[in-house]
Amino acid sequence: MDEKSAIRLCLAHRDPVGFEFLVKKYRREAYFHAMSFMGNADDAADACQESFTRAFTAISRLTHLDAFYPWFYRILKNCCLNMLSRKKTARKHQSNVKTDHYELSESEDPLSLVEGKEEQKQVWAVLESLNPEFREILVMKYIQGYAYDEIAGMLAIPRGTVMSRLYYARKAFQEAYLKEVKEVAEKG
């Protein structure tokens, strides 16, 4: 089965097998996008589960769908933003951010691993302090590696808007990161 045939099954028959194929294909990508919004693993998993449930309910009402993930991403994004607004702030969850992405290889020394984790914590702390629109586009471009056109498709905005939003997001990130580094330096 491929994505097109899975979409056809879902549109025509609300087929759970077709939808299961789409979930398996995109669950990892969805989780990382949700993680960039939510800031912790549990909330990201909840957002993914709720979004896939909403998508399964909504897909049978569509008459046409070319690609699943750009459509699904809008559902996921709205779900994450709704969850964040219900909690009022994602900042209180900052300490729960999962940053254990490093695996110790034989060539790495423990000091560089610790320094890398500390820098990663700083980056995530700064990302969490940005507004969700900036956090979203920075994660899509620099962590997940999407091209401008791919981001434009998922966010349903023009390519020029992607470029402009990235400019302001990078500027906000730089200011917040420099402030964070300065505060850390003053403490220690």
C-alpha positions in Angstrom: 0.0 0.0 0.0 1.2 3.5 -0.7 0.0 6.9 0.6 -2.3 7.6 -2.4 -4.2 4.3 -2.1 -4.4 4.7 1.7 -6.0 8.1 1.2 -8.4 6.8 -1.4 -9.5 4.0 1.1 -10.0 6.6 3.8 -12.0 9.0 1.6 -14.2 6.4 0.1 -14.8 4.0 3.0 -13.3 5.5 6.1 -11.1 2.5 6.1 -9.1 1.9 9.3 -6.4 -0.1 7.5 -5.7 2.8 5.2 -5.6 5.2 8.1 -3.4 2.9 10.1 -0.9 3.0 7.2 -0.9 6.8 7.3 -0.5 6.9 11.1 2.5 4.5 10.9 4.0 6.6 8.1 3.7 9.9 9.8 3.6 9.3 13.6 7.3 10.0 14.2 7.2 13.2 12.2 4.0 14.3 14.0 5.5 13.5 17.4 8.5 15.7 16.7 6.3 18.6 15.5 4.1 18.2 18.6 7.2 18.1 20.7 8.3 21.4 19.3 5.1 23.0 20.4 4.4 21.2 23.7 7.9 21.0 25.1 7.5 17.6 26.8 7.0 14.0 25.7 3.7 13.3 27.5 1.9 16.4 26.1 3.3 15.7 22.6 2.1 12.1 22.7 -1.4 13.3 23.9 -1.5 15.9 21.1 -0.6 13.4 18.5 -3.2 10.9 19.7 -5.9 13.6 19.8 -4.9 14.9 16.3 -4.9 11.5 14.7 -8.3 10.8 16.2 -9.6 14.1 14.9 -8.1 13.4 11.5 -9.7 10.0 11.3 -13.1 11.5 12.1 -12.7 14.4 9.6 -11.1 12.6 6.6 -14.3 10.9 5.5 -15.9 14.3 5.1 -13.3 15.3 2.5 -14.0 14.9 -1.2 -10.4 15.1 -2.3 -6.9 15.0 -0.6 -3.6 15.0 -2.5 -1.2 14.6 0.4 -2.1 13.6 3.9 0.6 15.3 6.0 0.1 18.9 5.1 -3.6 18.5 5.8 -2.9 16.6 9.0 -0.3 19.1 10.2 -2.9 21.9 10.4 -5.0 19.6 12.6 -1.9 18.8 14.8 -0.9 22.5 15.0 -4.4 23.6 16.1 -4.6 20.8 18.6 -1.2 21.8 20.1 -2.1 25.5 20.2 -5.4 24.7 21.9 -3.7 22.5 24.5 -1.2 25.3 25.2 -3.9 27.9 25.6 -5.8 25.6 28.0 -2.6 25.3 30.1 -2.0 29.1 29.8 1.7 28.6 29.4 4.2 26.0 28.1 6.9 27.6 30.2 6.0 25.6 33.4 6.7 22.5 31.4 10.2 23.5 30.4 11.8 21.3 33.0 10.1 18.3 31.5 11.7 18.8 28.0 13.3 15.6 27.0 16.8 16.3 25.8 18.4 12.9 26.1 19.1 12.6 22.3 22.8 11.8 22.6 24.3 8.3 22.6 27.8 7.9 23.9 30.1 6.6 21.2 33.6 5.4 21.7 35.1 8.6 20.2 33.2 11.0 22.4 34.6 12.1 25.7 32.2 12.6 28.6 33.0 16.3 29.1 31.9 17.2 25.5 28.8 15.1 26.0 27.8 17.0 29.1 28.6 20.3 27.5 26.5 19.3 24.5 23.5 18.4 26.7 23.8 21.7 28.5 23.8 23.6 25.3 20.9 21.6 24.0 19.0 22.4 27.2 19.7 26.1 26.7 18.5 25.9 23.1 15.3 24.2 24.1 14.8 26.7 26.9 15.2 29.6 24.5 12.8 27.9 22.0 10.2 27.5 24.8 10.4 31.2 25.6 9.6 32.2 22.0 6.0 32.6 20.8 4.6 29.3 19.2 4.7 30.8 15.7 8.4 31.4 15.8 9.2 28.1 17.6 7.2 26.2 15.0 9.0 27.6 12.0 12.5 27.4 13.6 11.9 23.7 14.4 10.6 22.9 11.0 13.5 24.6 9.2 16.5 23.9 11.5 15.7 20.8 13.4 13.6 18.9 10.9 15.3 20.3 7.8 12.2 21.2 5.7 12.7 23.4 2.6 10.9 26.7 2.3 8.3 25.3 -0.1 7.6 22.3 2.2 7.0 24.7 5.2 4.8 26.9 3.0 2.7 23.9 2.1 2.3 22.7 5.7 1.5 26.1 7.1 -0.6 27.1 4.1 1.3 30.4 3.7 3.2 31.9 0.8 7.0 31.1 0.5 7.8 34.8 1.1 5.9 34.7 4.4 8.0 31.7 5.4 11.2 33.6 4.7 9.9 36.7 6.5 8.7 34.7 9.5 12.1 32.8 9.7 13.9 36.1 9.6 12.0 37.5 12.6 12.1 34.1 14.4 15.9 33.9 14.0 16.2 37.4 15.3 14.0 36.7 18.3 15.9 33.5 19.0 19.3 35.2 18.8 18.2 37.9 21.3 16.7 35.4 23.7 19.7 33.1 23.4 22.2 35.8 24.1 20.2 36.9 27.1 20.1 33.3 28.3 23.9 32.8 27.9 24.5 36.1 29.7 22.3 35.1 32.6 24.1 31.7 32.8 27.5 33.3 32.7 26.5 35.8 35.5 25.3 32.9 37.7 28.4 30.7 37.3 
